[in-house]
Every structure is written in C-alpha cells, then in structure tokens.
Amino acid sequence: MRIGQLAAASGVTTKAIRFYEKAGVLPAPARQASGYRQYDHGAIERLAFVRAAQAAGLTLRQITDVVSARENSGPPCQHVVDLLEQHAGSLERRIAELTALLAQVRRLGHRATTLDPAQCHPSQVCHVIPPSDGGTPSS
C-alpha cells in the first residue's frame, strides 16, 4: 500500500509516517519503480503500537529503543515493563507536585477573600500573591 493508504488505514498523517521512518520507529519501506513508498500490512501494526506506546506516555526515543530491542533480541516485554514503572514513578512525583500547587493556589484564593484591594500597594503589583518569604507566602 502507498503512504496515503497507510495514513488512512492507521489514522496517522503522511508527515508523521515519514517522521517515524526517519526516527527509525518505522522501517524504510520498499520503493516502487516510480519511487513511491510501498508499505506492507506490518506497518499498520507498527504504527498502532507507536500510538499506543505514546498514549501510555513513552517518548519517541523510548519507543525507538523498544522497537530496536524487538528487532535485535526478540520480545522486549521486560524492558517495556521497566519503562512503564519508571513513567509511573514520574507521574506519581508530578501528581504530588501538582497537588501541592493546587493547595497553594487554594490558600491564595482564600487569602484573597480577606484582603481589601484598596490597600494593595503599587510596589506589590497585587497583594493577593505576596513575595515569597523562604517559600511561604506572607500576609
């Protein structure tokens, strides 16, 4: 099948398909005498894997490593499990950071209800968000 047909079958743009080829995630296809790319049905499966791996949070570099491992050593399942565990740990840390940020934003919002805008000094820009005092908002 040609690149347009692959794009339609896989839901991936032709530009992305060319990018994945260049990145090494999708093997370079055979070429027709006319120079058009000629893909086999394995390209659809590979693109489906790439999309699913990206949806799971893997980077293109990680996906390239997984594909390379598959092609060189067989099933890379343990490597994928390790990558997913690392990603889960990163997500947990980010969620903790966002939870702390949400608490700070809510504290500032509550603080705003206690302030009088008429008492906001021009040098402060806005006293709802006070200058940091060692990481703790001042009153």
N, C-alpha and C positions, 0 to 999 in steps of 0.2 A: 504494500500500500504506500502511497505517496504521503508527504508530510501533512498536507491538508486533510487527508483521510484519517491519518493518525491523530491529528489535532481534534477532529470531530469525534472520533471514537473514544478518545481518552479524556476530553474536556480540558486539555492543556493547549495553550496557544502555540502557534508555529514558532514564534520568537522564543518561548520558553523551551520548546523542544530543541532548538538549535543551541540554546544556552546550556541545557543539560548535556548535550553531546560534547560541547567544548569543555564542560566541567568534568567530564568522564563518568557521569552517572548513567548516561545512556550510550551504549556503544555506537560508534560511527556505522551508519547503515551502508549497505551495498549501493552502488550507483547504477542507474540505467544508462544505456548508451547515450541518451540525451543529456545525462548529467543529473537528472532528478534523483533524489534520495529514494531508496526502496526499502521500506521497513517490513519486518516480519511481525507476526502477532505477539511475539515475546516483548516487543516494545510497548504494547498496551499494558501488559502485566508489570513491566518495569516502571512505567510512569505511574501506575496505580500504587505501587509500593512507595515510590518517591513522594507522592501526595499524602499517603497515609503516614509515612515517617515524618514528614513536615508537620502534619496535623498533630502528631504526638510530641512535637517540639524539637525534633532532631534538626541540626543545622545541615546545610548542604555538604559541608566538609565531612561531618559525621556520616551522612548517607553515602557519600563517595567512599569513605573507608569501609563501610558495611558491604557495599557492592563489590569493592575490590577484594575484601576478605572472602566473599561468596565465590567470586570468580577464581581466586587463587587457592583457597583452602577448604571450600565446602561450606556447609551451613554455619553462619556467623551468629547463631542464636544467643550464645553466652555473651558475646560482645554486645549485642543489642540489649540484652538484659542489663549489663553493666552501664551502658549509656543511658538507659531509661532510669535506672536507680540514681545516677548522677543528676539527671534532669529533675527527678522528683525531689532530690535534696535541694537543688537550686530553687525550685518552685516553693518549697516549704520556707526557705530563707526569705524569698521575696514576699510571700504572703505575710510573714511575721513583720517585715519592714512596712508593708502596706497597712497592716493592722495598727501598728504604732503610729503611722502617719495619719490614719483615719481618726484615732483617738486625739491626736494633737489638733487636727482640724476641727473636731467637735468641741474641744476645750476652747479654741479660739472663737468659735461661733457662739458658745455660751458666754465667753468673756465679753463679746461684742454687745450682748444684751444688757450688760451692766455699765457700759460706757456712754458718755454724753459726747456726741460729735462736736459740740461747741467747744469742748475742752481739748480738742485734738490740736496739738501744737504743730505749726508748719514744718518744723525741723524733723518731726517724726514721720512725715508723709501720711501715715494712718496709724492711729494708736491701737487699732484692733490687732495689728501684727506688731508686737513690740520687738525692739532689737534683742538679739539673743544675748543671754547672760549665762555663758557656760552651757548652752544647750537648753536652758529652762526659760520660758517666757516670763518676763517681769510684768508687774501690774501697773 
